[in-house]
């Protein structure tokens, strides 16, 4: 899964009873010995670095009001985003939102297919509202290294969570969704933009509507690039 006011942020949290020095040494040793951890690092950190800087502070777009998270649940395929080196290593990136709980939180998972092996990498996460009025402002805790992630063959006593705050700008629930976040440096900002689809395509009329909506909210759509959906098994 991904990612307020004028400032948006990414936050890395480490959870371990081990002392800081031993913990860092352990994590670095474990990291370089396990190629799967390298893949996860590439997805969540190289992809971060491949997003775009823009001049000035973050824009302040209006999130989708009164989002229906039950209708928003399900599978979303990454259709377009800003230029990313992750495509060199993976295809068919997708996010799955499971049905929400009574408290409004819900679990999700980010999946991607390794190009060299065809293996599917899965990173679980937990999503909850960051807003208090039902508008589509969320915070997502993505569990890169948890105590036990059998779906990617990792069993580590250390835990690392990548927290991303993001907003949903637009969706029709059935064919497309637009998610965005931004890190504000004052004189410049660092933006992430994801266009998701429910299937293999988004109609041209919907793509035009998406770009009009982005441009009206001062979100740059010129740098969006199609993503490789080969190997996806569309539901």
N, C-alpha and C positions, 0 to 999 in steps of 0.2 A: 504494500500500500504506500501511499506517498506520505503530499503535502500539500489580534493581528493589527488592525490599525494601519499605520504606515510602515511598520517594521515586521518582517517575517524572519524566521530563523530555523537553523538546523542545530541539533544538539546531540552530542555523543555522550552516553552515560555508561560507565563501567560498574559492574556489580561483582564483587569478589571478596571473600574473607582474607585473601592473601595480602601480604604487605605490598605497598605500591611498587617497590623495586623488584621484588620477586614476581609480582603480577605482570609487570611490563616484560620482564625477561621471558616468563612463561608464554605470554601471548605471542611475542615475536617468534619464539622457537616453534610454537605450535602452528602459527600462521604460515611460516615458510615451509613447513613440512607437509602441509595439507593443501593440495592444489585447489580443493573446493572452497577453502576460505579465500584463496586468491581470487577466484571467480566472483565470490560475493563482494569482496573488496572492490573489484573492478566495476561491478554493477552500481554499488551505492556510493563510490567515491570518485572513480573516473568519470562516471556519468554526471556527478555533481560538478566536476571541473569542466565538463564540456558544455555546460549551460552558459548563458550569455550575460555579459556586463552591459549596462546601459547608463548614460549620464544622468545625474540628478538623483533625487530620492525616489523610493518606490512609489509607483502610482497607487491609488486607493480605489480599486474597482469595487463594485457592489456585488456581494455574494448573492447567489440564488436564494430568495426568501422562502421560508416554510418548505424546505426540502422534505420529500417523502422518502425516508431512508429504507423503508421496506421495498418500495419500487426501485430504489437505487441499488439494492442488493443484487448479487449475481455476478456474472463474468463480464469484464471490460477488457478489450484488447487495445494495446497501445498502437494507435493508428498513425499519429504524427507527433513529433516533438522537435525541440531545437536540435541542431546537429550534435550527434553523440558518437563517441568511439566505441560504445558498448556494442553496436551493431557488428563490429569486427569479431566479436566473441559469441554473440547470442542472437537468436531470432525468436519470434513469437513471444514478446513480453506481454504479460497480462496481469490483471489484478482481479481477485475474487473477493467480494464482500459477502459474508454469510448473514443470514437473517438476524436482525438486531435483537438484543435482549430487552427486557422490560425497562432497564435503566437508560436505554438509548445508546449504549455502547455495542460494538459488534466486532467480531474477529474477521480477519482477512488474511490473504496470502498473496505474495507476489511470486510469479513463476516466470521462468525464461528457459529456453532450450539452448544447450551448448552446441555450437556449430560443429566442433570436431568429433564429439561423441554421440550427439543426439540425446544426451541425458537431460532431464528436467531438474533445474535447481529451484527450490522453493524456500521462501523466507516468510515466516509467519509474522503477523502484526495484530495490534489492537487499535481500533479507531474509536474516538469519542468526540462529542461536540466540544468545540472551543468557544462557541457562542452561547448566549443564554436566551436568545429569542427565536431559535429554530432555524435561523439562517445557516447556509451551508459553509460554515467555518469549522474546520476539524483539526484535531491533532492525532497523529498516527505514530505509535511506537513500533518500530520494526526491529525484531529480535534477530540480530545477525548471528551472535553466538549465544546460545542459551545452554542451560544445563544438559539438555538432551534434545537433539533435533534429528530423530531417526530418518526423517524424510530426505535429509541430505547427508546422512552418515556421519554426523558429528556428535560426540559425547564429551563435553568439556565442562570442568567445574566453574570456569569463568563465564561471565555474561556481558554482552555489549548490546545496547539498544540505541538505535538511531531514531531520534524523534523529529518528525517533520510536521509543521503546521501548514495547512493549505486551505484553499477555498475552492468550491465548485462554482464556476461562473455561469454555466449553462448546461442544461440537459433536457432531452425530451423523454428520458428513461428507457426508450425502446431502441434507439439507434446511435446516439452520440452523447458524450459528456466532455466538458472542458474543465480541467483542474489547473490551478496556478498557485505559485508562491514566490516570495521575493525576500532577499536579504538586503537590508538598507545600510549603506555606508555613508549616507549624507550627501557626499558629492557624486556618488555613483551607486548603482544597485545591481544585484545579481539575481536574475529571474529564471524560473523554471516554468515550463508550459507543456501540458500533456493533453492531447486530443485522443479520446478513447472511442472505440466503436463496439457495438454488440456483435458484429459479424465481420466479414471480410472487407466490406466497403462502407463508405458513407456517401450518400447521394451528393451530387454537385450542388444542388440547391441548399442542402444542409451545410455543406462546406462554405458556401458563400455567406450564409446566415451567421455561421461561426465567426468568420473573418470580420464581418460587419460589426458583430457584437464586441469582438476583441478590439478593433480599431476605435470604436466609440468609447471604450474604457481605457484607452491609451496603452493597450497591450500589443506589442509588436508581433504581427503574424507573418512578416516577410521571411523570417528565418526558419519557419516550420519545414520539416523534412518528413517524407513518408518513411514508415518503418517496415521492416521485413516481417511479414506475417506467414512466411512459408513454414510449413510444419505444424501450423495451428490446426487443432481439431475443433472446428466451430460447432457450438451447441445449438 
